[in-house]
Amino acid sequence: MIKREIYMSRIRPFINTELIKVMTGIRRCGKSVMLELIKQELEESGVNPAQFISINFEDMSYSHLQTAQSLHNEIKKRASEIQGKVYLFFDEIQEVKDWEKCVNSLRVSLDCDIYITGSNARLLSGELATYLGGRYVEFVIYPFSFAEFMELYRSIAPDESMQRCFQKYLLSGGMPYLANIRYADEPSKQYLHDLFNSVQLKDIVRRNKIRDVDLLERVIAYVMANVGNTFSATSLAKFLKNEQRTVAPETILNYIKYCCEAYLFYQVKREDLQGKQILSTNEKYYIADHGIREAVFGGNMRDINLILENIVYLELLRRGYAVTVGRFGDKEIDFVCDKRGDKLYVQVAYLLASDETINREFGVYDTIRDNYPKYVVSMDELEMSRNGIKHCNIRNFLLMKEWN
């Protein structure tokens, strides 16, 4: 198991507090492993594993506990046989009907420390906010970063250069389970394809009671093809009309929203840097794992500039930045990043092969007059920093401890 210290360092301060620790993220991104890492840490600090109660609700043997009342009764019964604080680990909690009532009741009535995971962003809206308002902390877990991927891949292929590791990462992505099949090409594709199907079926179709699955598949294919490109629901509706599917833009927006709630896609809003306002149209979308895109849609090497953007975007999220696309007049900055007032600008290109490309990528910063770090990130091996703007090879950028 990789230690995933980037998350553990955030979770650690909340261990043994009354706040409910909620880990969310796309199916199979490593949330269950986070629960194991927390247990490991508790054991090392002297907690007896007999104080742990762990339930994975995707396991059929717990299907009788999928209502709030039955789960509550079971936990109270098992907790009465435990001495000292009880540690509760609930995996894929969204399978339990009215789970928030049960969790809130346990929080109040037991001396316990609660950890839950779920594969849907709506976990923390609506009902939950009412029951647990202010009493939980959320941690979004992402697939492996390039650094985490390298740590595992090097244990399988110790002699691979960093360049070869990155090429593998471009096609395989960061889903943790791939290490178990040693990143073999065909099995990896099969696994990612099946994973995508289960996200689509369980977390999107079933959860939102979608009847027109064919339309959903077309919408997902379009968004996948256009990761990193701005488009509107209206333009997608026109595209579908050409394919003899008439559909309202609102329906398209709903379908994309369901995909975002299942953590398949992330929406990035555009920000007018002059007027300091968020623009309401033509957002961009990125996929949770670019390996899924290669397995399902293909073409990662053909669309490499978009995939590099996707990788950088996810790395910014992993490190806790809020990210928008910046617009200044007719120029666009790929990523404007903010972490509690610390700002960072990132422009991503495939190769700075011509003067025209260099002028375009560096030129977007001409009108930005602040002193926050500004990066141009590309696959180039030679460093081309200029005018206080840092140029960085993408591999080095992803492996840097700090961007400053």
Secondary structure, 3 states (H helix, E strand, C coil): CCCCHHHHHHHHHHCCCCCEEEEECCCCCCHHHHHHHHHHHHHHCCCCHHHEEEEECCCHHHHHHCEHHHHHHHHHHHHCCCCCCEEEEEECHHHCECHHHHHHHHHHHCCEEEEEEECCHHHHCCHHHHHHCCCEEEEECCCCCHHHHHHHHHHHCCCCCHHHHHHHHHHHCCCHHHHHHCCCHHHHHHHHHHHHHHHHHHHHHHCCCCCCHHHHHHHHHHHHHCCCCCCCHHHHHHHHHHCCCCCCHHHHHHHHHHHHHCCCEEEEEEEECCCCEEEEEEEEEEECCHHHHHHHCCCCCCCHHHHHHHHHHHHHHHCCCEEEEEEECCEEEEEEEEECCEEEEEEECCCCCCHHHHHHHHHCCCCCCCCCCEEEEECCCCCCCECCEEEEEHHHHHHCCCCC
